[in-house]
Amino acid sequence: MLSLQLISFDICPFVERCRVVLHEKGLAFEQTLVELANKPEWFLRISPRGKVPVLLLDGQPVFESSVINELIEELQPSPPLLPADLVARAQ
């Protein structure tokens, strides 16, 4: 089983995107909040730009909400988040 840890800031809309996808996919994850005004050293080691969200997948950091969500979709393709039809997906 994969270990998923979402590093986040409480009111970040980009983190919220990832949190929603993780919940919709039914994946268990740990959420760790950081204070962006006072970034801890451990956070800066895994996120050199000091930005959230960061998803730790078995300890490996993945950055950017769109990339994280694509990864989650590939890890757990069912239920699909987007329609199979290309036009419906684009709309």
Secondary structure, DSSP 4 states (H G I P E B T S, - for coil): ---EEEEE-TT-HHHHHHHHHHHHTT---EEEE--GGG--HHHHHH-TT--S-EEEETTEEEESHHHHHHHHHHH--SS-SS-SSHHHHH-
